[in-house]
Amino acid sequence: MKASIKLTALLLLASAGLFAATPAKSAKADVPSVTISTLASNKGVAVKAAEAKSLVMIYDQDKNVLRKDVLASNASKGYILNKLENGDYTMEVTANSQTVKKHIHVYEEDGAKTFIVQE
């Protein structure tokens, strides 16, 4: 009899623990607020801002600001890079207190300007 009382109490305690536990909050997936991709023409990059106003800045290797733009929320804009001089550049996009930096190397290959976006 004592064993059945202990077993009943144990099952009651276990079931109460299951129902009393607070459910885990469903965490919002870490969706990047900024997307940087290559333009279809492969002459530059496109910046897409999600849900917030974004600040786009392009620097040369000496940290001189070459371009500064503000994008509205859910807006996108393309930046032509093959018109830049050969060298290293930095693209910095800030939105929702998140900053994404991409290093870009512009060079000439077979007589045509091209670029590499480094991760």
N, C-alpha and C positions, 0 to 999 in steps of 0.2 A: 504494500500500500504506500509506503514512504517513497518507493522508487517511482510510482505513477504520479504522486504529487510533485516530486522533484522534476520529472519529465514535463508535466503540464506547466509548471512554473517556468521552466526553461523555454518551452515553446511560446508561452505567452510573452516572455521577455524578448525573445528573438523577433516575434511578429510586431511587437510594439516598436522595436528598434528600426524595423524596415519602414513602417509607416510614419514614424516621427522624423526620419532623416530628411533634411531639406534637399530638394532636388538641385542638381548642378545647374547653374545658369548657362544658358546656351550662349557661348561666346561668339561675338560677331567675328566672322572670318576676317583675317587680316588682308583686306583688299587694298592693294596699293592705291593711294590717292593720285598717283602720277604714273603715266605710262609713256615711255619713250620708245619709238619704233622707227624703222627705216621707211622713208617715202617710197612709193611704188616706182618712181622714176630712178631710184637709187642715187639721187643727187643730194640728199639731205636726210634730216630726221623730222619726225612728227612728234609733238608733245600733246598729250591729252590729259586734261585735268578732270578729276571726278569730285563732284559734290562741294567743291570749295574754290575760291579764287586762288590762282597760282601766280607766283612770280618766277619768270624765266630770265636767267642771266647767262651770257656767254662771255667768257674771259679768254684772253690770249695767254701765252706762257709767262708774260711779265705781269699778270694779274690786272691788266687794263680791261675795263668793261667795254666790250664791243657792241653788245646788244642787251637791252633790258625791256622786257615786256610783262604786262599783266594780262593773264587769261581769265575770263569769266568762268564760273563753275560749269562743268560739263562741256567745256569748249576745247577745241583742238586747233593747232596751228603748225604749219610746216616751216622748217628752216633750211634754206639751201646752203650747203656747206662747200660745194665744189668751187665757189667763187672766192673762198678764203685763200690766203697765201699758204704755202707749205709750212707746216709746223704743228705744234701741240696746242690744244684748246681745252677748256673745261666748260661743260654745260651744267648749270645748277638750277634745279627746279624745286621750289618750296611751296608746299600746300599742306594745310592741316597740321602745322608744326612738324611736318616731315620733310626732310631735304634729301633729294636724290641728286647725286653728282655722277656725271659721266665724263670720262676723259676721251677726247677725240684727237686722232692723229690724221692730218690732211697731208697727202703726198701725191706725186705724179707717177703714173704707171702707164707705159706705152703711149705717152703723149696726152693722156687724159687725167684730169684730177679725180682723185678718189679719196675715201676716208675710211678709217676704222674707228668704231665706237668700242672702247674698252670697258669691260664690266668692273 
